[in-house]
Amino acid sequence: MLRYALTRLASLAASLVAASLAIFLLVEVVPGDPAATMLGMTATPEAVAALRAELGLDQGPVARYLAWAGGMLTGDFGVSYTYRTPVAGMVLDRLQVSLPLALYALALSTLIAFPVGVWAAARRGRPADSLVMAGTQLGVAIPNFWFAMLLVLVFAVRLRWMPAGGFPGWDEPLAALRALTLPAVALALPQAAILARVMRGALLDTLGEDFIRTARAKGLSRGQALRRHALRAAMIPVLTILGLQFSFLLAGAIIIENVFFLPGLGRLVFQAISARDLIVVESVVMILVCAVILVAFLVDLAYAAVDPRLRRR
């Protein structure tokens, strides 16, 4: 297990280096000058040149990449061009919204999908199974931003049970959870539909294996064989989807954060792109990539924990 973990850790480090190079190069080729954007169309060339020197944009790309990458290793992500504040502090403030939102949505998605997927697999071919599959197909097809606006219309405007947007901060935990509930539901239900379909399919594939037939021959019912033996064996594709969903929920909630006016990472990236604040864009995207790669690493370790055959290989 230790050798397997070290191998995956080396792959993680190589992926981070490649990702940092790709992010830096992609942001660098974007047309436009941040200094000229900040000063406006009436700025003189001398003023633009002075601001470029102040921001360090007059240095070569290699020097700027090394300074940026070296700073990230020490926790220094630089200073925002627009707000003139450390990027690390801005990111930490926004993570207090985006990370709980992603975890909240993932928890809701898992709590819905697991029992629904198991229930549908145990009733394959019956009307209940067909109903679940129709419901999950509808959940996959509905865009989450449209569903989010529908939730606001029903639960915030009509019923007035939930706030329509904004975030009061974690000084009031209950108010903060209420503010994140509708966005989390809007993010969770489409993901729950996908996860339930994957869970059902994985369980049905596992139920056809020889060890399940052996368990049934020993006297276990279909439900007992499913719960005791098939469920663990079916977790490999489910863990893969869970890892992908967490990465999506953390990095792909830009539209939902804008619908509910949440001060998360998605809104920060959107505002930084509009203002040509390249250091913020690079740093936030790199943090999101780190989160995706780290989740993939943890999922690989979970594979080995669930399936001992991977450790032996």
N, C-alpha and C positions, 0 to 999 in steps of 0.2 A: 504493500500500500504506500509506503514511504517513497519507494522508487517511482511508482506511478505518479504520486503527487509532485515530486521534483521534476519529472519530465513535463508534466502539464504546466508547472510554474515557469520553466524555461521557455516554453511555447508562449506563455502569457507575456513574459518580458519582451520577447521578439515581436509579438503583435503590437505591444504598446509603442515600441520604437518605430515600427512601420507606420502605425496610425498617426503618430506625431508628425512624421515627415509628410504624409499624405495631406493631413489637415493644413499644415503650414503652407505647402505648395499650392493647394487649392484656394486658400484665402489670399495668397499673394498674387495670383493671376486674375483676381477679380478686378475689373477696371475701376478707376476712380482713385482720388487722392484723399485720405482721411483729413489731412490738414486743410486742404482747399474746401472740403465739405463743411468742416467746423467753422471756418472763417467766413464762408459765404462767397457769393459771386463778386462782391465789390472789394475783396481783399487784394492787396498788392502782392507782387511776386516776392518782395523782401519779407513781408509778414508771413507768407506761406513757408518760405525757406526757414525763417526763424522758428516757426512752430514745428516744422519737420525735424529740425535739429533738437528742439526741446523734447520731442516725443521719441527720438532715436530712430526716426524713419529715414534719416540720411545715411545710415550705415548699410553695409551690404547684406544680402539675404542670409548668407552663412553666419555672419556675426549675430544677426537678429535671431536666427533659429537657435543658435547655441545659447544665447542669453535667455531666450524664452524657455527652452527645454531645461537648462540648468536651474532656472528659477523655480520651475515646477517641481523639481526634485527636492527643493528645500521648502516648498510650500509658498513660494513667492510667485504669484501669477501676473505680476506687473500692476500698472496703474491704468485705470480706464481713461481713454482719451477724452470722453465726453463729460464724465462726472468727476474726474480727477480724484478718485478714491481707489484704494486697493481692490483689485478684482476678487481676491480671495474672500474679503469681507462681503462683497456683493453676492458672491456665489453661495456663501454660507447662509446669508439671510434668505435667499430664494430657495435653498434646499430645505429649509424649515417648512416650506409649503409643498414643494414637488415630491420630496421623499415620502412624507406621511400620506400624501394623496395617492402615490403609486402603491404603497403598502396596503392602504385601505381598499383600493380598487382590486388589488390582487387577492386580498383576503376574501372580499365579497365574491369575486369570480370563482375562487376555489371552493368556498362553502356552497355555492350554487351548483357548480359543475360536477363535483365528485358524486354526490348522491344522485343527481339526475342521470349521469352517465352510467353508474352502476345499476340504477333502477331500470333504465332502458335496456341495458345488456341482459339483465335477468329476465326480461320480458320480450325477447327478440321475436319479431313477427306478429306480436299482438297489437291491438289498437293503441295501447299505452305507448308502445315503442314508436309507432307511426306518429302519434301526437307529439312526442318529444322531438323526433326528427324534424317535423314540420316547424315546431317552435324554434329549434336551434337554427334552422335554415333562415327563418325570418330574422332572428337575432344577428346572424352573420350579414344579412343583406342591408340592414338598417344602418345608415351612417351615424356615428356616435354624436356628431355635432347637431344633427337634426333631432336626435333623441334627447340631447341635452336641452335644446330649446323647448321641446315638448314637456320635459320635466319642469322647467322653469314656469311654463305657462300653467301647468296643472297645480304643482305643489307650492309654488311661490306666489303666483299672481292670483289664481282662483282660490285655492284653499288657505294660502298664507301659513303653511306649516313650516316652510323652510325659507331661508334668505335667498334672494335671487342672485346675489353675487357679493364679491368683496371677501376680505379675510380679516377678522378682528385681532389676530395674533394669539399666541399660546398663553397669554396671561389669563385668558378665560377659556379653559380647555373644552368645556361643553359647547360654548359658542363657536369655537374653532372647528370642532367635530361636526356641528350642524352645518357650518359653511362648506365643509368638504364632502358632505354626504351626497348631495345631488351630483357634483362632478364625479365622485367615485362611482356612483351607480351608473352614470352615463358611460364611463369608461369600462365598468366591470361587465355589464350585461352582454355586449358583443363578444368580449373575451370569454365569458362563461359559455356562450353558445359554441365557440370553437373548441374549448377545452372539453365540454361534455361530449361532443362528437368524437374527439380523439380518444377520450376515455372509453366510450362505448366500443369503438372500433378495436382498440387494443385489447379490451377484455374479450371480445368475440374471437379475435385471433388466438388468444391464449386458451380459451375454452376448448379449442380444437386440438390442443397439444396432447401428447401421449400421457404425460403425468397427470393431466386432469381426468382423462379416461380411467387411469389407474385409481385415482382417488374416488371416482364415481363407482368403480367396480368394488371398492372396499366398503361401500355403503353410504357414502356422503351424498347428500342431495345436491342439486345443481347450485342452489344458493350457498350452501356450506362450502362446496368446492370453489365457488367464485370468491367468497370472502377469505377463506383460509389459504388458498394457493394461487388463484389466478390474479388477484389484486396486486400482489407484490411483483409478480412476473410482468404485469402490464405497465409498470411504472416508468420504464425507460422512455417511451415516446411522450408520456405525460410530463415527465420532468423536463424534457426538451422544450415542450410547448410552454411550460411554466417559466422557464428561463427566458425564452423569447418574449413572453408577455410582460414580464417585469421590465425588461429592457425597453419595450415599446411604451409601457405606461410611464416610465421615467423620462424617456427622451421624446416621445411622440405625442405629448399632451398639449402641444402649443395651441391648437384650436380650442380645446376645452378650457384651457386657462384664459383664453381671450373671451370666450362666451361668458364665463363666470367672473371675469375681471380678477383673477387670482394672481398675486405677485410671485409667480414661480419662475423656474428656469426657462420655460417656454417663452413667456413674455419678455424675459431679459434678453434672450437671443433675438427675438423679433425686433425689439427696440434697438439692440446693438447693430443689427444688420441695417436698419433704416438710417442710423446715425453714422455708419461706416466706422464703428468702434471695433477695429479688427482684433485688438488684444482681448477684448471680452468675448468675441465670437470664437477665436481660437481656443481660449481657455475653457469656456463652457462646453464646446464641442468635444474637447479633449477629455474633460471630466466625464461627460456622458459616454464617450468611447471606453474610458477606463471602467465605468460601471458595467457596460455591456460585456467587456472581456472578463471582468471579475466574476460576473454572474455565470458566464459560460464555464469558467474554471470551477466554480462551486458546483455547477450542474455535473461536470465531469467527475468530480469527487463523489457526488451523490450516485452517479452511475455505478461506480466501483463499490459503494456501500450497499446498494440494492442488489447488484449482480456480481457475486464473487468471481465469476468466470473472467470478467474484465481485469481483475487484479492478477489472476494467474497468467493472462496473456501478456 
